[in-house]
Amino acid sequence: MENTVNTEWKPTIPPWYTAGALMLAVFIFALDGTIANVALPHMAGSFSSSRDESMWILTSYLIASGIVIPMVDWFSKVLGRKNFFMLSVLLFTVASILCGFAQNLGFMVIARVIQGFGGGGIIPIAQAILMESFPREKRGQAMSMFGLGVITAPIIGPVLGGWITDNWSWPWIFFINVPFGFLGIYFANKFIEDPPYARKQKNVKTDGIGFLFLTIWLVTLQIVLDKGNNADWFNARWICWTFTISVISGIIFFITQLTRKDTLIDLKVFKDRNFVAATVIMVVIQAVLYATLAILPQFLQSMLGYTAYLSGATMMPRGIGAFVSTILCGYLSTRVSGKILVCIGLICVTTAGFMLGMLNLQISNINIILPNILMGFGMGFSMIPLLAMSVETLKNEQMTNASGIQNLLKNIGGAIGTSLVATMLTRFAQVHQHYMVKELTPLNDIYNEKLSSTAGALGAYTSPDMANYMAEYSLYGELIEQANLWAFIDSFRIFSICCLVIIPLLLLIKTQMGHERDKKRQAKS
């Protein structure tokens, strides 16, 4: 009887009002994931800390939000989902004020941890409420609005952060959250309502053991991902031990969730084929999204001499593509199968990756703009239908738990993608340098010719020996530059291939249109 009530519950508030209240909070949370990236050097200077130390400003936020995500379902039962959502936005907003007033690195890291704890519950709760508020036939449109915030906000973040930092000062990248945060609380209180199964419950037990091992797992995993490349990965003994602790803690966490009662997360959603296949695809896309957001500004700054603001501004065309695809997805969601839309999106991302994989040091702006637009378009076409299809066959009361698990895995995917691309750039540059340095030999006529001409030009200003030394140094510098260029090219191509190889997973997903076709076939037979 209870399941019937849960299934038939309908909101009394118009769903688009609810969506607007949710998206205000979603946008500022997603924006904060990348807005601080370009301001890190400025913050490091203010705190008299190194660039490596300042990275904790980013990672502490990710760690805290990742820990909270699996706790969303439990907090929603203890406090009521609406109350927990408003508390999350309030905590996020207050922590933003603390971040802006930070005077040292330690205080900033603590404030970012609090901000992560507050923001961690915003995305999964918003996703669950949106899916419940809209009827099944309009969930594609709801996910289009959700995707508009989730996809475009991280892209706009570096641009906005760079502009604010250059024209005002870095604390304002946090202070701008404050008015929008309090507006989000006001609208959430007015336009969000809890269904019977999401209201405050009594005698809800806490999975303390699960929470302990979840925390150890995510903290140690993030440390390995952040510090692994600098420590030469598993050649460092402490990385090996930290990774071992992370793996063991992760295994114990999942064992406790399978064998104990009243756990943090309900792993039964993994019995749903749609959820598993769509989540795997989204994790890969999330890894590609965050990796390319990190790698392209690096390419433009280190190889082409762009400023931080200009390199961040290169993300804007990607936002335009995502915005257009979001609108199209909302229009096509009831007319075209979601699997077709995702397939088109993944092909677009793959194509954009190969276009970026053909860059050189003599490119024009259009060579950056076109693949960025195409990648943004593909990201929107991929993620938005997947969000709807992943929970299409789940019950309403499973939405909060499912979205929490999904966002946890997407967070991990983004962290792995960001860490992996940093390692790829370093290793690929070393490999290409190793192969190309063999050509810098007196037996190579082209090298001898280039060396002689360069030394001859420098000979007018210094001694012949010094001119020859400077010429060799100049050619070796060109070799390093070309090795780094090839490292970027290889990375872009590999990430595009990753998007291509996951397309067959779409065959495992069954959409609502597919269900209707099966019913018609059964009726005819």
N, C-alpha and C positions, 0 to 999 in steps of 0.2 A: 504493500500500500504506500509505503514511504517513497519507493522508487517512482511510483506513478505520480505522486505529488511533485517530486523533484523534476520529473520530465515535463510536466504540464505547467510549471510555474512560468509566468510571463511578467515582465516589468510593467509598472504603471507609468513610469516616466518615459517619454519618447527616447528611443535608443540613441538618436543623434545628439541629444543634449548630454547624455551620459558619455558618449564618445568624445565630445569636445572637452568635457571636464577631465577625462582620463589623459587625453593627448597632450594637454598642457604640461602635466607632470612627466609624461613619457619623454617629451621633447627635451626638457631641461636636463633630465637624467642622461639621455643618450648623448646630448651635446657635451656634457661634462666629461665623457669618456675620452674625448680627443682635444677639447679646447685648450687644455693645459700643455699639450705636447710642444708647441712652438715657443711657449714661454719658459720652458725649463732652464735655458741658459740664464735668463734674467733672474729667476728664482734662486738658482744656484749661486749667482753673484750676490744676491741680497742676503743669503744665509751663509756665505763664505764656505760653501761646500763644493765638492767635485761633481763632475757630470754623472759619474756612476752613483754617487750618493743621492743626487737629485732624482734618479730614476725611481727611488722608493716612493716619491710623490705620486707616481702613476701606479706602481705595483701594489701599494698598500690599499688603494681604492679598489683595485680588481680583487684582491684577496678577500677584503671585507664583504664586498657585494656577492662574491661567489659563495662565501660561507652562509650568508643569509638566505640565498635562493632556495635551498632545500628545506629551510625552516618556514617558508611562507605558509604552507598548508597548516602547520601546527600553530603558528601565530594567529592565523585567520580563525581557527577554532577557539583559541583562548580569548582573543579580543573581539572577534567579529571581523569579517573581512573588510568592511567599509572603515571601521575604526582603525584597523591596522594599516590600511592604505593611507589614511589621513595622517597617522602617526609617522609613517615612513616619509611622507612629503615634508612634514614638520621637522623631523630629525635631519633630513637632507638640507633643508633651508637654513636651519640654525648652524649646521656644520659648515655651510658655505660662508656664513658670516665669520666663523672662527678661522677658516682658511684665509680669508681676506686680511684678517688682523694678525696672522702668524708672523712672528719676528725671528724664529729660528726653525731649523729643519725638523727637530724633534716635535715641536708643537704642530707644525704643518702635517707631519705624518699621522699624528694622533687625530687631528681634525679630518684628514682624508679617510682614516679608518671609520670615524663616526659617519662621515658622508657616505661611505660605501655601505655601512650597515643600514642607513636610512634609504638609500637608493636601490639596494638589492631587491627589495620586494615590489618596487613600482612596476617593472616590466611584466613579470609573470601574473601579477594581480590584474593589471590593465588588460592583458591578453585574455585572461579567463573571463573577466566581466564583459568584454566586448563580444566574445563568442556566445555568451549566455543571453546577452541583451538583444541580439539580432536573431531573427528566424534563420533557419538553415539556408534558405535561398538567397539571403542577403549577407551572409557571412563573408563572401568574397569582397563585397564593398567595404565591410567593416575592417577586414584585414588590409585593404588598400589604404585606408586612413591610418591604421596602425603602422603599416610599412613606411608611410610617408614620414613619420617621426623617427622610426628605428633606423631607417636607411639614410635619410638625408641629414639628420642631425650630426652624426659622426663626420660626415663629409664637410658640412658647413663649419664644424668646430675649429679646425686649424686656421681657416680664413678669418673667422671672427676673433679667435684668440690672437692671431698675429696683428690684426688691425687694432684691437684694444690695447695690446701690449705696446705697440709702436706709438700710438696716439695718446693714451692715458698712462696706465701702469698695470702691472700684472694682477694686483689684488682685485681689479674690476672684472676680471674674467670669472671671479666667484661672486662678487657683489651683484652682478646682473641676475643671478638666480633668485635673489631675495623677493622682489615684487611678484615675479611669476610663481614662486613657491607658495606665497600666501594667497594669491589668487586661485591657485590650484586647490588649496585646502578648502577655500570658500565654495568653489564650484563643486568639488567632490562631495561636500556635506549637503549641498542642495540637490544634486542631480544623480547621485549614486544610491542605490538601495540593495540590500542583501536579500537573496532568496532564502528560503527556510533552512537549507542545508549549509549556508555560509554564515549563519548568525552565531553569536557567542554561545559556546557550549560549556557545560559544567563537567568537572572531573576529567579533564583532558590530561593524559599522562605525558611526561617528558622523556624523550629518548636521549638520556645523558650520555650513554656510551656511544651511540651513533654520532652525536654531535661532537664528542671528543675526537673520534677517529676521522670524522669529516674535516675538522679544523686542521688536524695534523697533516692529513693528506693534501689539502689544498695549499697550506702554507709552505710545506716542504716542496711541493711540485712547483709553486711559483718561484721559490728561491732557486731551484735547479734551472728553470727556464730563463730567469733573469741573469744569473751569474754563471751559467754553464759555459757559454761561449768565451767569456773573459778568462775562465779558469781552465780552458782547454778540455772541457767536458769531462769524460770519464778517465782522462789521464790524471785528474786530481782526485786524491783519495776521499776528500770530504764531499765531493760531488757524488761519488759512488755510494757513500754511506747515506747521504741525504736522499738520494734517489731510491735506495733500498727501503729506507723508512717510509718514503712516500708510497711506494708500491704496496708494501705490507699493510700500511694504514688504509689505503684504498680498498684492498681486498677484504680486510676485516670489516670496514664500513659496509660494503655491499653484502657480506655474509650476515651481519647483524640486521640489515634491512630485510633479508629473506627469511631469517629464522626467528626473529623476535616479534612481539606484538607491540602496537602503539609506536611504530617507527616514524622517523622523520619524513620519509618518502615511501610511497606505495609503488613497488616495482612491477605490479601487475599490469601497468600500462604497456610494458614491453611485450605483452602477449598480443597487442594490437599491431598488425602488420603495417598498416598505414602510418602509425606513429613512429615505428622503428625506422622504416625506409625514409620517410620525410625528414626525420631528425638527423639521420646520418648525412643526408644531402645538405641540410642546413648547416651542420657543423663544418663540413668541408667548405661551403660557401663563406661562412663566417671567418674561417682561417684565411681564405683567399682575400676577403674584403679587408681585414685588418693588416695582413701582410702587404698588400698593394698600397694601402694608405700610408704605411711606414716606408716602403721602398721608393715610391715615386718622388716624394719630396727630397729624400736623400740623394737620389740620382740628379735631380735638378740643382740642388745646392752644391754637391761635391763635384759634379762633372761639368755643369753648365754655368755655375756661378750665380744662381738665383739667390735672392734674399729669402729670409724665413717667410715673410709675408707673401712674396710672389710665389714661392713654392707651395704655400698653403692655398693660394688662390687658384692653383691648377686643379684643385679638387672641385671647384665650382661647376665646371662642365659636367662632371660626374653627377652632381646634385641635380642639374637640369635634366639629365637623362633619367635619373631615378624618379623625378617629379612627373615627367611625361609618362613613364611606364606605370606609375601608380594610378594616374587618371585612367589610362587605357585598361589596366587590370580591373578597376572598378566597373568599367563599362562592359568588358568582355567576360567577366566572371560568371554571368548567368547565360552566356551564349556559346562559350568555347570551353572545352575541357581544360581543367587546371593543369593536367599533365602536358598538354600541348603548349600552354603558356610557359611552363617551367622549362620544357625542352628548348623553346625558342630563346628563353633567357640564358640558359647555360651555353647555347651555341654563340650567343652574342658576347658573353663573358670570355669564352674561349677565343673567339676572333679578336677581341680587344687585347687579350693577353699576347697573342702572336703579333699583333700590330706594335705593341710596346716592345716586343722582343726583336724588332727590326730597327730600333732606334740607333742613331749614331750621334757624334758630337757636332754635326753640321745641320741639325734639324731646325725646322721652323716651328712656330707656335701651333700651327694647324696639326702637326704630327703628334702633339700632346693632347690637343682639344678633342679631335675625332675619336681616338680610342677611349678617352675618358667618358665622353658622352655615351658611347656604345657600352662601356662597362657598367655605367650607372643604369642605363636602360635595361641591361641584362640582369643586374642585381635585383631591380624592382620586379621584373617579370619572373624571376626565380623565387625570391623569398616570399612574396605576398601570397601567391596561390599555395605554396607549401605550408604556410602558417594555417590556412584554412583546412587543407587536406589532411594535415597531420592529426587533427582532433575530430575529423568528420565522423568517425565511427565510435567515438568515445561518448560516455554519458556526461550530462552537464555537471554532475557532482565530482567527476574526475578531472575537470578542466583545470582547477587551481593546482592540483598536484602535478598534472601532466605538463603544464606550462612552466612550473618550477623546475622540473627535471630537465626539460628541453632547454631552458635558458641557462641552467648550470652547465650543460654539455656545450652549448654555444659559447659560453664564456671561456671554457677550457680550450675549445677550438680556436678562438681568437688569440688566446695567449700562446698556444703552440705555434700558430701561424706566424705571429710576430717574432717569437724566439727563433723559429726555424729559418725565417728569411734572413735574419742577422747572421746565423751560422752559414747559410748558403753563400751569402756575399763574401764572407771571409774565406771559406774553403775554395769556392770557385775561382776567386781572384788568385789564390796561391797556385791552383792547378794550371791556370792559363799562363801565369808568370813563369812557372816551371817549364812549360812547353815552348814559350816564346823566347825565353832567355837563351835558348840554344842557337837562335838565329843571330845573336849579337857576337859574331865571331869573324876574325879576319878572313876566313874562308868564304864568307858571304859577300859577293861583289856588290849587292845593293847596299848592304851595311857599310862597306868600305867607302862607297860613293857618297852616301849620306854623311858619314863621319867626316870625310875630307871637306865637303862643302860647308858643313857647320863649323869645323875648326878653322877653315879659311876665313869665314865671316867674322869669327871671334878673334882671329889673329891680329886684326887691326887695332885691337884694344888691349892686348896682353901678350905675354910671351908665347912661343909656339907650344911649349910643353903644357902650360896652363890652358891654352886654347884647346888643345887635344883632350885634356882632362875634362874641361867644361863641356865639350862636345859629347864625350862619352856619358857624362852625367845627364845631359839633356836628352839623349836618346834613350837612356835607361828610364828617365822620367816619363817619356812617351810610352814606353813599354808598360810601366805600372798603370798608366792611365788607360791603356787599351785592355789590360788584364782586368781592371775594375769594370770597364765598360762591358766586357764579355760576361762578367759575373752577374751584372744587372740583367743582361739579355737572357742568360740561362735561367735566372730566377723567374722572370716574367713568363718564359715559355713553359717552365715546369708547372707553375700555378695554373696556366691555361689548360694544360693537359689534365690536371687534376679535375677541373670542371667538366672536361670532356668524358672522362672515364666513369663518372658517377651517373651519367644519363641513363644507362640501362636499369638503374635502381627504380626508375619511374614505373617500370613494368610491374613492380610489386605493389604499387598503390592503386587502390580501387576508389574511384570518385563517385559522387552522387549520380552523375550522368551515367556512369557505368552500371550502378545499381538499377536505375530506371530502365536501361536497355535490357538487362537480364530479366527484369520483371516482364517486359513486353515479349521477350522471346519465350519465356515460360507460359505466358498467356496464350500465345499463338500455337505453341505445341500442345 
